[in-house]
Amino acid sequence: MREENILKNEEKAIFALRALYREFGYLPFKMSKFESYDLYVRNKDFLVSENVITFTDTDGRLLALTPDVTLSIIKNGRDFVREPKKLFYNENVYRVSKGTRSFKEIMQVGLERLGEVDASGIAETLELAEKSLATISPRYALEISHLDIPLGVLNAFGVSDGGKKEFFTYLGEKNVQGVRAVALAEGLTAEQTELLEELAKVYGAPSDVENALEKFATVGEQARVAVSELKTVLALLKKSGTGEKIRIDFSVVNDGKYYNGVAFQGFVEGVPTSVLSGGQYDKLMKKMKKNGRAIGFAVYLDGLERAKGAEV
């Protein structure tokens, strides 16, 4: 029997994705299996799961089996402005699996772009995210948001910090009633409330939500700039011949403490949870005292064996 016929979906995806990222000029990154536990304590909100496997080293230091690659890449880099990086990785991470809800060694593939991240860099990252999903299955969707659009609207309306936090929770759930309750508590007008509710309802191809984006762009400078950036990125994707299965969805919120700008998640038919997640994380770079901007994504391969009809 030929080797390609006995490889699991997960293994075939790894080979295909590594080849894809190399083709676009990304270089491999290799990390240690262990990191200081303190690194994850300081950035626990960035992790998919707060559960980390720890052990004590021979010198008494508390170490952890790495649950995340991005933090290690940033920690071990220097000045990304002077030395911009385009890296990809194929690493085992140790975290609670979405499928079993118990600790598991999970093979994760992904890429990071650190240093200069302009509209073309964002578009290339999204193009690779879409190509990654297409490598896994022809039946996929890439859902994209721009965090500064809802944030810009909230800032223009003078919503309190507590109200913003509640709003993003309800936005992530597409909970229109919750959004309405926030607007009521903040004393917003009926017109302002309707616009917040529309943020929670938006879903569709870029051409289908164009009118909604234009409406958000009229609410303050921050939202206007964000809508302009998103439209530029979408135009670049269309020019490259990709973006057909992209959907705009502001419920993709990630964590505002670390992420900013464009955020996205990828889904394939047969897997109930996202198999790809990423976005811009300039805030994390700043928190870790690193120069430059950053964007990246990870492909979670532990769910592929549950995919019905996944083609790799």
N, C-alpha and C positions, 0 to 999 in steps of 0.2 A: 504494500500500500504506500502511495506517495506521502511524503512527510506533510505536505500542505493539507492533505485530507484528514490527518489525525490531530492537527493542531486545534486547540480550543479557540473559541471566539476571542477570548482575552489575549492569547498569545499572537494570533493573527493581527489583531488590532495594534499591538505593540510594534510589530515589524513595519506595518503600513504607516503608522503615525510617525515613527522615527524617520522613515524615508521622506515623508512629506515635509517635516520641519527642516531637515538637512537641505532639501531642495530650495527652501526659502532663505537659506543662509544662517540658520540657527545652529549654535554649537552645543555639544553635549555638556551637561553639568553633572558631576559626581559628588555626592555628599556622604558624610559619615552617618552611620546608623544611630549614633548617639549625639545628643546635644545637652547643654546645661538646662536643667529643668526650669531655671529662672527665666530663660528666654520665653518659655510658653506661659509662665505665670504672668509675666508682664504684658503678654499679648493674647490672653486666653479668649477674648471675644472674637479674634480673627480666625480661630480654629473652627472647623466643622463640628467638632465635639470637644467639650472641656475635659473629657476623660483622657488621661495620659498615663502610660505605663512607666513607672519610675523604678530606679534601683540606686544603691549607694556604691560609688566607685571605691577603689582601694585606698584613695587618699581622703575619703570621707565626703567628697562632693556628691550632691544629688544629681543624677543624670536621668535622661528620659529617652526611650525609644522614639525616634522622630515621628510625630503625627502629621507633619507638614513640611513641604519642601521650600515654599516661598520664603518663609522666615529665615531659613538657613542660607538661601541665596543672598538675601539682603544683608544679613549679619556678616557674611564672609566677603562681601564686596567692599570696594573702597569708594572712590569718587566716581559715580556713574556718569557725571557730566563730562569729565575728562576721558573716562573709559567706558563709553556706553556698551551695553551688553545685549545680545540676542541669544538667549539660552533655551535649550529644551532639556527635559529630564525624563528618565524612566527609572523610577525608584519604588522600593517598598516603603510604605508608611504603615504605622501601627495605630489603629483607631477602632472605634465602635462601628461595625458594618451597618449600613442602612438596612440590609436584608435580614441579618440574624440578630441585630441589637446586642451583639457580644464582641469582644475584642477580636480583631482579625488582622493578619498581615495582608495588606491590600496593595496591589500593583497600580501605581498611578503614573500617568504620562501627562506632560503639560509643557508649557513654555512661558517664558517671561521676557519682556522687553523693558530694559531699564536705561535711563538716561534721557534722551530726547524722545518725547512722545507727542507728536503732532497729529493732525487729522489723518494723514496718510499712514502713520504708524498704528493708529486706532483701527483704521479700515483694514490694514493688513492682518492685524490680530483677529478681527472679526471674520475675515475671509478664511483664515486658518482654522478658526473655531467651526465655521460652517463646513469646510472641507473635512475636518476631523469627524464631524457627525456623519457626513456622507460616506466616509470610509467605513463607519460602523454599520450604517443601514441607510437605504435610500428613503426610508420613511422617518423623517426627522423634522424638528422645528427648532429654530434659534430665536429665543425671545430676548429683546433688547430694551433697555431703559436708559435714561440719562437722569441721574439723581438730582442734578442742578435744576431741572425743569420743575418738579414738584417743590423742591426746596425754595427755588426762586419765587414761586407763586405764594408759598407760605410766608416768606420774608416780606413780600410786597403787601400782604394782607395784615402784617403785624402780629402773626400768631406767636404765642409764647413758646419757650423752649419745651415746656411740658406738653403743650398742645402739639408741637411738631413730633415729639416722640410718639405720642398716641396716634397721631395721623399716620405716620409711617408704619406702625404696627397694623392698623386697619387697612392701609393701602396694600401691604404685603398679603393680606387675606382677601383682598377685593371686597371688603366689607363696607358697602355703601352706607348702611345704617350707622355703623361706627364712625365713618367719616362725617356724616351729618351731625352726629352727637358732638363731635369735636368742634365743628363749625358753630353749633348752637352755644356751646360752653365758651367759645372765644368771642361771641357776639358779632359774628360775621353777617353780612347782608344776604338776602336771598340769592342775589346774583353771584356773590362770592361762594356761597355754599354750593350752588349748582356747578360752578367751575371745579371745585374740589371733588365733587361727586363724579364729574366727568373724568378726572384723572384716574379714578378707581375703575371706571368702565372701559377705558380705552384698550382695545385689542384689535390688531389687524395688520395687514401688509402696509408698508409705508404710504403707498398711494391711497389707501383706504382711510388713513388717520390724518391726512394732510391738513384738513380743515381744523381739526382739533389742535394740532401743533401750532398752526397760525394763531389760533385763539390764545393759547398759553403764552405765545411770544409777545403778546400785547401787555402782559402783566409784569412790568418791571424789567430792568436791564439784565439781571441775572438769568431770568427765564429766557429772555430774547437771545442772549449770547449762547445759551445752552441749546436752544432750538436750532439756531444757525449752525452750531458745530455738528449737531446730530444730522441735520440735512446734508451738510458737506460730506460727512462720513458715508451716509447712505448713497449719495451720488457717486462717490468713489467706488463703492461696492458694485453699484449698477454698471459703472464703466468697466470694471474688471470682469464682468460677466457672472458675478455671484450675487447673492442676496435674495434669490427667488423665494426661499423658504424662511425669510426673516419676518418676524412679527414684532410690532411695537407693543410693549406691555409694561406699564409703570409699576406693576406689582413686584417686579424684580428689583428689590430694594437693597439687598446685601446689608452690611453693617456700616452705618454712616460714620462711625468712629474711625474707620480705616479706609473706606472706599469713597470715591468721588467720581463725578463724570459718568462715563458709560459703564453700565453693568449688564451682564447677560447670563442666560442659562440655556442649556441645550437638552433636548429630549429626543428619544427614539421610541418608536412603537414597540410595545411589549414590556417596557420598563416603567413602573409607576412613578419613579422619582427622576430628578435630573441626573444625567450622566456627564454633564459638562457645566462648569461654573467659573465665572471670571469677571474681571472688570479692572478699572483704574484704581490704584491704591497709593496715590501721592501722599495721603495722610499717614499711611503706615511708614513710608519712606522718611517723612519728616519726624515722626515719632521715634524712629530708630536712628535719627541724626545722620541720614544719608542724603547727599545731594542728587538732584535729578527727579524725574517723574517715572512712573511705572505702570505697566498694564500686563496682564497675563491671564491664563486660565489653566484649569486642570481637568483631565478626563478621568472619571472614576470607573475603573474597569470591573469592579466587583459585581456589578449588576448585569454584565453582558450575558452571562450564562443563563439568565432568566429571560432574556429577550426572545420573543417568539419571532422566528424568521429573520433574526439579525443576520445581515450579510456583511462579511469582512473579507 
